[in-house]
Amino acid sequence: MARAIEVARGTPRGDVPVGAVVFDASGREVGRGVNRRHANCDPTAHAEVEALRAAARALGTWRLDGCELVVTLEPCTMCAGAILGARVESLVFGAFEPKTGAVGSVLDALRDPAHVHRVQVRGGVCEEETAAILTGFFGRLRRSDT
């Protein structure tokens, strides 16, 4: 999670600071991403999607079997779908997202028993630290709006 937090700090100005890192089965970093929706004018440019794309390019395959995705915020429905589609083995996330979280908060898109692929999930890892990054961002945003 420390690496994902470090990556999150590199999020472009104006985008919600979320960092995601993909590690292969040996623990080597093979992809990373930050939210770039605002910077890229792209609604799909979430940190998780950016990290999965980078990992697929680095490994030369879309199947990320044996890989672990570590992200500072609970994934949304779109990202949960991308995680399933990429066949990621495990997901570790920091802060829970009570408005759009799709890995337990609002719904649980990854652990539906109907899925053929199963993803191991650990949530709330370094939750205070990851939540503080988001709280700081939104606090600054609110202050700049006044």
N, C-alpha and C positions, 0 to 999 in steps of 0.2 A: 504494500500500500504506500510505503514511503516514496517509491518511484512514481506512482500514479499522482500523488500529491505534488511532487516536483514538476511533473508534466503539466498538471492543471495550472500551475503558476505561469505557464507560458501561453495561456489562452489569449487570443487577440482581444484588445480593448473592445468593450461592447458586447462580447459574448459571455454567456454564463460559464464561469470557470470550473470545468469538469475535465479531468484527465483520465485516460484509459491506456493500459499497457497490456500487450499480449506476450506471454512467455511460452516457449515451446516446452516439450516434455522434459528437457534437460535443464530448464530454468533460464534459458537464454532469451533475452528480449528480442522479439522478432517484429514487433509493430507497436506504434503508439499513436495517440491522437488526442486532440482537444476539440471542444465545441468550436465550430467555424460557421455556424448558420448565418450570423450577421456578416462576418467578414467575406464569406463566399456567396451570399444571397442564395443559399441552398438549404431548404428545410430538412434535408437528409444528412447534413454535415454535423452529426452528433459525434462526440468523442469516441464512443464505442464503434460506430460505423467506420470512422476514419482509421481507428486502430486495426479493425478487422481487415480493411482493405490493404493497409500497409503490410500486415502479416501475410496475407494471401500472396501479395507481390513478392515478398521476401522468400517465402517457402515455395513459390511456384505452383500453388494449388489453392483452390477455394476451400478444401476440406481441412479444417484446423483440428483434426483429431489429435488428442493428447495435449492440446494447448489450454492455457488458463488465461482468462481475461480478468484483469484487476481494474476496477473503475471507482472513482471517488463518489459517485452518486448512483442510486438504484436505477437501473435501466427502465426506459419507457417501453410501450408496446412494440414500437417499430424496432428498437434496438434488441429487445428480447427475441423478436422474430429473426433478426439478423444473426444473433447468437445461435439460435436453433439451426438456422440454415447453414451456418458455417461449421456445424458439428463440434463446437467448442466443448471441451470436456468439463471444465469447471469455471465458475464465475465467483469472484470475490468483489463485494461492493462495500462502500463506506456508509454514507448517509442514506437514510430512508427518504423516499420522496412521496409524501402523503397525498399529493394532488395527481401525479401521473405515474407513480411507480407501478411497474408491471411484474415485479418479482416478490409480491407479498403485500405491498401497501394497499393498492387499489384492486389489483387482480394478480394472479400468479400464472403468467403465460408460460413459464419455463417448466413448472412441475406438474402440468396437467397430465394425468395418467394416460391420456389418449395419444400422446406423442410417442413416436417410435424412438426418437433420440432422447436420452436423459442427460441433463446437465446438473452437476453437483453445484450447490449454491451455499455460500456463506455471506450473510449480510451483517451490517453494523460493525465492520472492522474499522477501527480508528474513527468511530462515528463522530465523536466530539470534534476532532481535528478537521475532518472532511466537512462537517456541517458548518464549522466556523468560517471556512473559506467562502461558502455560499452566503452565510449571514452577513459577512463583511461586504461582499459584492452587492447584495440587495440593499444593505444599509446605505452604501455610497450612492447607489442609484436613486434611492428615495430622497437623499439629501440634495442631490443635483437637480431633482425635479421641483424642489421648492424655491 
